[in-house]
Amino acid sequence: MRYIIREDPSAVGEYAADYIVKRINSHFQKTDRPFVLGLPTGSSPLKTYENLIKAYERGLVSFKNVITFNMDEYVGIPKSHPESYHSFMWKHFFSHIDIDPNNVHILDGESKNLLEECDRYEESIRSCGGVDLFVSGIGSDGHIAFNEPGSSLSSRTRIKTLAYDTILANSRFFDNDIEKVPRMALTVGVATVMDAREVMVLITGHSKALALAKCIEEGMNHMNTVSCIQNHRNALIVSDEDATLELKVKTVRYFKGIEKVQTEIEHIYGLHGSSSSSQIGSPQPK
Ligand SMILES: N[C@@H]1[C@@H](O)[C@H](O)[C@@H](COP(=O)(O)O)O[C@@H]1O
């Protein structure tokens, strides 16, 4: 696993957007196959989306041949609801770039048959050749997508009942009224994320510090589902300084040191932005 630390959420967003742009562009240097991008909602990726839009406006990237799969969607509110993840994604990202709407995939929480909808989603991901890069945020209990504590680490796309803590956290988007927050969601599974060729997790703010420390310094555990990325061959966490608050000083210095050496190597070998760059300086053999 690689771990990159930046000063604040803006710098995390700049780093993540730059990373995604490099991945898309280097992909199209090798193949015409569409780039398949997994995407999150929430406040954590907002700066990333802002920077991706800027990169698109400057002509640094095109999303014409990019296929997206979102992580999750509420059940019990219509797509047109301002807090649905459909609305979120179009408002904050898709409306501002050149993506083909047919290439956008978001789970349908209004489907008459939710079980079939989940199976159909897994099948669509498979038929697109799998996800190249899955970007994710986390909840303060360490959930990835809506894989709440106790979710199977081999779970696939399915219906999930939301944890009380998540309902409480998300009530800020529903007039701070927990009664208005949906109780259920459709979500990709932990294994669905783990199947991606690469995973990047964005973690900002002190409220995520404990979950981040458990993810990096403790073992893989279903009570902190983001920790599954320890078992991924090509995983990257990008956090701000606030999120490091519960990490050991030694851990923070270790990963900062790794990044410093990696940057030096990239300069010497000119590998920055290539797909192999993420392999260099990795703290553990993959
Ligand atoms: N289902 C989403 C998650 O995918 C997201 O990672 C999390 C964190 O949101 P925020 O970034 O706003 O803290 O919120 C929700 O629970």
The ligand as a Gaussian input file, in Angstrom:
#p B3LYP/6-31G(d) Opt

LIG

0 1
 N      -21.659000       6.157000       1.156000
 C      -20.858000       7.293000       1.384000
 C      -19.419000       6.865000       1.367000
 O      -19.111000       6.350000       0.078000
 C      -18.536000       8.053000       1.713000
 O      -17.184000       7.655000       1.642000
 C      -18.888000       8.538000       3.089000
 C      -18.015000       9.664000       3.596000
 O      -18.524000      10.898000       3.265000
 P      -17.728000      12.250000       3.511000
 O      -16.646000      12.259000       2.500000
 O      -18.755000      13.308000       3.282000
 O      -17.223000      12.209000       4.905000
 O      -20.238000       8.968000       3.044000
 C      -21.202000       7.994000       2.684000
 O      -21.362000       7.101000       3.718000

